[in-house]
Amino acid sequence: MAIELLVMGGGKMGSALVDGLVRHGRASSGTLAVCDPDDAARERMAHAHPGVVVTPGPVEAEAVLLAVKPDVAEAACRLVAPHAPG
């Protein structure tokens, strides 16, 4: 199954967004990916959301959602740009 949505950031905001999407049937965990450079954040996300692809870096997806602090938003955009659709 192809990744439909890549969530950049696995902290509180990213986790809440993934939880809401899955809980309310807007996405299945197999169609979501979350990337976060922090080992602990990835571990928490993988534990809380089994089936979600959790990686330290971006993966190809149909859409990208930034769930990062404003001070790292530009760096996150530059990191994901090569993997973003279109």
N, C-alpha and C positions, 0 to 999 in steps of 0.2 A: 504494500500500500504506500502511495506517495505521501510525503509530508506536505500537508496543506498550509500549516502555520508554524513558523519559527518564532518563538518568544525569546528575545534577547534579554536575558536577565532572569535569574532564578531565585531572587530574593522575595521579600514579602509581596511586592506588587505582581511580579511574574507568577508566583505561586497562587495568589488569589485569582488572577485572571484565568490560569489554567484550570483551577478548581471550579470556578464558575462556569466556564465553557463546557467542561465535562459533566458536571452535576446537572446542568440544565439542558443537556442534550444538543448543544450547539456544535460540539466536536467530539469525536471519539479519541481516546488516548493514543491510538495507533496512528492518528493523522497529525499529531502534535509533536514538536521538538522544542526543547529548551536548551539554550547554551548559556553557560556561566563559567568564568575562569576559576571560580572558587570551589575547591574540592568539597567543602562542607555544604555549600549551597546545592551542589549537584547531588550529593548524597541525600540531603533532605528532600529534594524534589523527586528523586527516583523512588524514595521510600513512600512519599505521600501520593505519588501518581504513577503507579505501576503501568507499564505499557507505553508511557511517554518516552520518546527518545531524549536522553539527557547527555549532552556533550560539552566539552570544554571550549569548543569553537563552533562557528556557524556551519550549517548544512544547507543544501539546496532545498528551497520550499517555494510554494506558490505565493505566499505572502509572509511579510515580516512585521512583527510588532515589537517596538522598543519598550522595555520595562526596566529602564535603568535610571540612575540619578542624573540630573541635568549636567553635572560636571563631566560625565563620561559619555554623554549622548553622541557627541561628534566622533569620538574614537570608536564607539560601537557602530556607527553608521559606516565609517571607513572600513571596519573589519567585515561587515556583512555585505558591503557593496558588491564584491565579486560573486556572491551567492544569491543575490536578490533577483527576482523575476524581471524580465524585460530590460 
